[in-house]
Amino acid sequence: MAREVTAQVERAELRQAAKDAGRRFVNLAFPDGVGDEMDFHSMEDMAGEAVRGVMQGFAREALWTQAQNFGTSQPCPGCGADCEVDWSDRTLQSRYGDITVPEPKCHCTRCKRDFFPSAAAVETGRT
Ligand SMILES: [Zn+2]
């Protein structure tokens, strides 16, 4: 069952920020102005690339910020020993293309196993 997620800003505020970014992207893409040869389909393709970039940057930053909740150590699910949190990259497939995100990873020297702390651990207050 999906739980309700509350953002700290209204969605309308996010949309407005994205529209403002879109205007800046046009200036970046066409510093000398938009020529007559540019048709709407081409503009849509370029905007799609920008949207993919925004989504990838948003997801990476949000996941990184969320992962900071794990702190510097996590208990081993097998023996409970305190294990240092290390980081590796993980590639996720999204509707907007692959995204490489930082993933917390721990190794228990007692059990000699790796484990990956999950968001559920944070939700239950385990640190
Ligand atoms: Zn262990």
Boltz pocket constraint, residues with backbone or C-beta under 6 A from the ligand:
constraints:
  - pocket:
      binder: B
      contacts: [[A, 76], [A, 77], [A, 78], [A, 79], [A, 80], [A, 81], [A, 108], [A, 109], [A, 110], [A, 111], [A, 112]]
      max_distance: 6.0
